[in-house]
Amino acid sequence: MSGSRREGEGKAPTAALGLPAASALVIGSIIGTGVFALPSALAPYGPVSLVAFVVVTLGALALALTFGALSKRVPASGGPYVYAREAFGEFAGFLNAWSYWITAWAGNAAIVVAWVGYVEVFVNTGHDKWLSVLLALVGLWIPAAINLTGVRNTGAFQVITTVLKFVPLVFMATVGLLFIDSHNFGPFNASGQSVLGAVSAAGAIALFSYLGLEAASVVAGRVREPGRNVPRATVYGTLVCAVIYILGTLAVFGTVAHGELAGSTAPFTDAANNIFGGTWAGDVVAVAAIVSGIGALNGWTMLCAEMPYAAAHDGLFPRAFARLRGRSDVPAFGIIASTVLASLITVVSYTRFDDVFTKIVLLSVLTAVIPYLFSAAAQLYWLLVRREEKPNPRRFARDVAIAALALAFSYWSIQGSGYQTVYYGLFVVLLGVPVYVWLKRDQAPDVPATDVPAQRQPTPESPSPTRRERAPESPPKARRPARGPRTGRIGPLRGPGELRHHD
């Protein structure tokens, strides 16, 4: 251990979040600017996309219940990464951490594209491409700068923006319903596809609105009574967002003509202007959407660094992501690297794609669905293969049905993403394979299962096996040779029972 390491850095994180705070975290992570641009992205499919939204909501609730059940089995920080690693071994855990990390920074690119649409209500109204790119880069790096100042400032900023983002959504989900004109909806299925094909394609886009429902499980180690509060926060937060999303999108479809909606960059602004006349109401909605977007980018920028930070302490992500900088112990490398990648994909998308938001949304949805799929599979694995006692038949049937629905929903979401998205998404996920090989280059090979001693005494760096059973596919490793101090801000690699998210 380096002598310059901060005192207490190796201690378990403080469980400071109760049920209200954990629920707010879920809601704040789910609601960003994506929902403010979603009606325009769904408009080419017509009102049939509302059916897709309902189907996606049911799938999202199945995922929420699955994450709640998993958090009871493994009440530690890490979320999908931990569940996959515990059920299927280290390589599966790494792929989930890698895929989730891609989701976080690619999702930031999608959020900032929607954010620019609302900024351009006031500036760059002619939508000059390169000025739009400049605005997008500003939107990405302001939250990065806030995160680099420390978690206290990041948290305070998040609370303010989470409250403000509800204003236009709640308004459209309530008052907006009173101004619906059925003539604005247009043809039920405007896509030219079959109804089933349109629902699948629109559903893959709609799922973007629910990314972040796993937020409470990712920080379960910081939640008081995680076995009780994490499942409730996940389900309650997802339900609140579902009601606001479906009613708000319905109101926008009914107050903006279908032909105008498909070409709108700020559909909630257009809806408010149509309800009240003039532009003042739309300007208020646009300001709220801008604040919401910065808040969402602020929270997801933190997740861009937090997930790889946890994996890096297990030796399953490059060690640079585990380094802490400054007096506030900020994972600066993860913040900067993720923001650079989000900036690059934003620039490329603006110069290569016409429907920028939709393209990035589908990519981030695909990379998010992979961890969701592994989490549902992990729940089924524990229910069907590794159950330790005879369960209650009704509860067992219910849990299996929910996990199976979540798994099927994940496959359906991948199918609806389209061939091009699956191609690019699979390519970037598989880029992690050589990274994993590189991470293992200087580690001793795993000890064969037949050579593992029957009893092993835990050491300070080796957690007790009674605290968390390791997946049978991934037998305990031989101790990694010491490599000497590399930095004063990194501690020893931790076992799965000692995952620590930086807070």
N, C-alpha and C positions, 0 to 999 in steps of 0.2 A: 504494500500500500504506500502510495506516495506520501511523503511527509507534508506536502502542501495541500493535501486534500482537506476539504472543509470538515470540521467536526460535525458529526451527525449525518453526513451525506449518505452513509450506508444504512441508515435506519429506515424502517418501513414508513411510507407516507402517512401523514395525519389524515384520519377519517373525519373530514370537516363538513361534508355535504349531507344534509338531511333530505327528506322526500321533496319538499318544495324546490330546493336548489337543484336537486338531480333532475326533477321534471322540467325546470326552466332550462337546464343544460340541453336536454333532449329537444325541446321546442326551439330553442335558439339555434341549435345545430341543423335542424330540419329546415326551418324557414330562412331562406336567403333571398336573393334577387331572382333566382331561377323561376320561382312561382310567379313573379311579376311579368316574366316574358313567356311563361308557359302557354297562355291562351293563344298567342300568335303561332307558337310552334305546333299546337294541336289543331289550329283552324283548318289546314288543308284536308284534314280527315272529316271535318264536320262534327255535328253533335254526337256521332257515334263514339267520338273520343271521350265523351262523358261516361259512356258505358265502360270504356277502357279504364277511366279513372276510378270507377267503383271497383272493378276487378283488381286493379293495382292496390287499392286501399285494403281490400280483404287479404291480399298477399302480404302487404306490409304489416297488417295486424298479426298474421301468422308468424312472420319473422320476429315481430316484437315479442310475442309470447314465447317463441323459441329462445330468443336472447335472454328473456327473463328466466326461463328454466335453466339455461346454461350458466347464468350468473349464480344460481344457487349451487350448482355442482362445482364451479370454479370461481369463488368470490374474490378474484384478484384482478388487478388492472391488466389490460391487454386486449380484451374483447376477442374478436375473431381470430387474431393471431394465437392467443393462448389456447382457445378451444381446439383449433386445428392441430397445434403442437401436442397437446395432451392426448388427443384421440389418435392421431395418425403419424406422429413423429416430427422430428426437427425440419425435414425438408418441406413438409406440408405447412408447418408453421412459418417457415421463411417465405414460401410462395404467397401465403396470405398477407404477411407483413408487406412484402414487395408490392402486391396487387393493391392493397389498401393505400399504400403510400402514393401509388400512381393515381388512384381515385382522388386523393386529397388535392394534389397539385393540378391535375387535369380538371377537377371540379372547380377549383379556383379560377381557372381560365374561362369556364362556362359562366361562372357567377359574374366575372368582371365584364364579359361581353354583354350580359343583360344589364349590368350596372351602367355601362356606357350608353345604352339605349335611353335610360332615364336622365343621365347627365346631358345628353344631346337635346333634351327638351328645352334647355336654356342656352347651351353653347354648341357650336358646330351643327347647327340645324340643317345644313346642307349635306351632312354626313360624309365629309371628306375622309377618305380611307385612312390616310396617314395621320391625320389629326385624331381619328378614332383610336388608332393604335397607340398614340401618345397618351390619350386619356386612359386607356386600358392599363398601360404600364404604371401610370400614376396611381390608379386604383389598386394595383397589386402591391406596390412598394410602400404605400402609406401604412397598411396593416402590418407589413413586415417590420417597418421601423418601430411601430408601437410594441410589437412582440419582443423586439430586441431590447426594449427598455425594462422588461421584467414582467413577471406574471401578475403583479399587483395592478399595474396600469392596464394590462390586457384585460383582466377581470372586470375592472371598473368600467372600461369602455364597452365591454360586452353587455353589461347589465343595462346601460343606457340605451344602446341600440336595439336590444331585444324588446324593450318596452315600446319604443317608437315604431318598430316594424309592424306591430299589430294594428295600428290605426287604419291604414287603407284596406287591409285584408278584412278586418272585422266590419268595416263600413260596407264594403262591397258584399260581404256574406250576409248582411242584414238589410240595410236600407236599399242596396242595389237591387235586391230581389223584387222590390215594389215597382221598378221601372222596366221590367223585362217586356220586350215586344217580340212576339213569336216570329214575326217576319224577318228578324235579324238572324235567326238560326241558320237559314239556308238549307240545302239538302241534307238529309240525315247522314248519308255516307257520301261525302264529296271526293273521296280518294280514288275512285275508279277500281278499287280492289273489292274482293269479297268482304262481307261484314267481319268474318273471323280474321282475315288478313289485316283489315284496318284496325281492329281492336288490338291485335298483337303489335302492330307497328306503333300505334299511338300509346300503348301501354308501356313500351320500352322507354318512350320519352317521358311519360308521366311519372315513372318510377324515380326519375331524378329528383322530384320534389320531396321524396321521402328519405333520400340519403342523409344519414346522420341519426337515424332512429336507434342505432347501436351505441350512441355516445355515452350513455350511463354505464353500459357494460365495459366500455374501454377504460373508464376511470373508476371501476368498481372498488378498487383498493382505497379510494378516497371517500367513499360513501359510508355513512354510519348504517349499521345493520344491512349490509349489501344483499344478503339473502332475501330480505323483505322489501327494501326500498328500491333496489335496482329494477326488479320486475315491474313494480307498480309505476315507477317513473317512466319506464320504457313504454308501457301500454298506455298510461294516461297521456303522456306527451304525444304519442302517435295518434290517439283518438282526437285530441284537441285540434291537431294540425289537419287531420282528415276532414273534420266538419268544416273548418274554415276554407280548406282547399276546394272541396267539391262545390260548396255554395258560392264561393267567390268566383270560381271559373264559370259556373252556370250563369251568374249575374253578368259577367263580361260578355259571354256568348250572346246573351239576350239584350244587351244594350249597345253593342257595336255591330254594325252590319257585317255579314260574313266576308264580303269582298274586301272591306277595309281592314278587318281584323288580321287577315293573312299577311298583309304588308305592314302592319303596325310594329314599331319598335318599343312602344310603351302602351300596351293595351289597357292597363288599369287607368292610366291618365286619360286615354281616349274615352273610356267608359264614364269616368267622373265628369268629363267635359260634356258628354252627351246627356247626362242626367241633369246637370245644373245650368248648362249653357255657358258660353264664354270659355275662358281658359284658367280662371283662378283655382277652381276645384282640382283640375288636372295638375296644376303646378304644385298644389299641396300634396297630392298623391305622389308626384314625382320626387319631391323633397324627401318624403317618408321612405320611398323606395331606395333613394340614394343612401340614406342613413342605414337602412336595412342591409343594403349590399356591403357597405364598409364593415358593418358589424359581423355579417356572415363571413366575409373574407378574413376578418380578425380572428374569429374562432377556428376556422378551417386552417389558417396559417399555423395556429398552435398545434392542431392535430397533425399537420405535415411534419412537425418535428417530434411530437410526442410518441407516435407509433414506432418510428425507427429508433427513437431513444430507448424504448423498452426492449426492442429486439436486439439492439446493439449490446446491451448489457448481458444478453444470453449468448453473445458471439454469433448471432444470426443476422447481423447487419454490419456494414462497415463501421469500424471503431470511431471514425470521425464523428458519427452521429451521436455518440455518447459523451462527447466532450462538452463541458459547461464553461461558460465565459462570464466574466464580470462578477460584481458583487451579488447580483440577483440570480446567479447560476442559470444563465440562459443557454439553451441548446442552439447556439448561433449557427452552426454549420447546417443543421437541418432546416432552419428557417430560410437561410440565404440560398442554399442549393435548391430547395423546393420552389422558391419564388423565381429563381432564374429559369427553371424548367417551365413553370407556368407562363413566364414572359415569352419564352421561345415558342411554345405551342400557340400562344395567342397571336403572335406576329405571323407565324406560318399560316394559321387559320384565316386571318384577315386577308392574306395575300393569295391564298389557294382556294378557299371555299366560298361559295355564295351564301349558303345558309350556315353561317359560322356557329351560332348557338346550338343548333340541332346536331351538327357533327361532333362538337366537343361533348355535348350532353350524352350522346350515345356511347362515346368512348369511355367516359367516366362511369356511366351506368354499368357497362360491361365489366370493367375492372372492379367495381363495387360488388357486383353480383357473385363474383368468384368467391370472395370471403363469406358472403351470405350462404352460398351453396355449401361450402365446407362446414359452416357452423350448423346448418340443418342436418348435414350428414353426420356430424359429430354427435348431435343429439340422438339421432336414430341409432348410431353405433353404440352409445352408452345404454340406450333403452333395450336394444335387441341382443347385443353381444356381451356387454360387460355389466349387466345388472347384477347386483350383489344379493338381493333378496327378492322374494316373490312379491310383486307389486299388487296394489288394488286393481282388479280387472278393469273397472270403468275408468279409473284415472290413467291406467296404462294405455287403454285404447284411445282415450282422448289425446294424450301426449304424443302417441305414435301418429295419429291422424294429423295433428297440428304440424309436427315436424315434417311429415310426408308432404303436406300441402305447401309448406315453406320451401321444401326441396323442389317440388314440381313447379312452383312459381318461379324459382330461380332459373330453372331450365327454360321455362317459357319466356322469361325476360331476355335470356341470351338469344333465343331463336328470333325474337322480335327486333333485335338490334340490327339485323341485316348482315349480309355477307361481308361487305366492305369493312364494317365496324368490327365484326368478329375477327377478320383477317388482321387488321391493325392492332386490335386489342390483344389477340393471342401472341402476336409478334413481340409487343412490348413486355408482356408478362413473361414470355420465355427468355427475354433478355436477362432475366434474373438468374437463369440456370448457371451461366459462367460466373456470375457474381457469387453464387453459393459455393461453387467449386473453389473460387479464389479465397473465400472466407475460410475454407477448410484446408487450405494448402499446407499449413504448418501445424495442424492438429494431429495428435496421435490417432490411429484408427480405433474405432469402437472395439471394446472388449467383447469377444463372443459371449453369447448368453450362457453357454455351458461353463464358462470360466468365471462368471461373476460369483463372488463369495456369497454364502447363504446369509450372513449377517455383515452389515457394514456400518461402522460407527460414523455418525455425521461429524463433520468438521465445521468451523466457522464459515468456510466458503462452500460447504456442501450441505444443503438443507436436509432435514430429516425426511426419510421416505414416508413417514406417517403423515407429513403435512400435505404432500401431493404425490400421488402415484404417477410414475412416468409411463408413457405409452409403451406397450409391449413391443411395438415395431421399432422402438428407438431405445435400445439397451443403454445403461449408463456408460459414459465415456471414461477413458483413461484421463487422468489429470493433464491438463494442457501445460506444456513446459513454460516456465517463466520467461518472459521476453524482455524484462527490464523496464524501468519507468520510461514512458513516452510523453507523458504530460502530467501536470499537477492537478488536472481537473477530471480525471477519470478513475473510477474505482475498479475493483476486480469484477470479473464476469459473475453474474448472479445466477442462481438456480431458478427454476420455474416458480418456486414458492416465494421468491424475493423480488419479483418484478416491481420496479419502481418507476412510476411516471414522474417526470419533473413537474412540479406544481408552482 
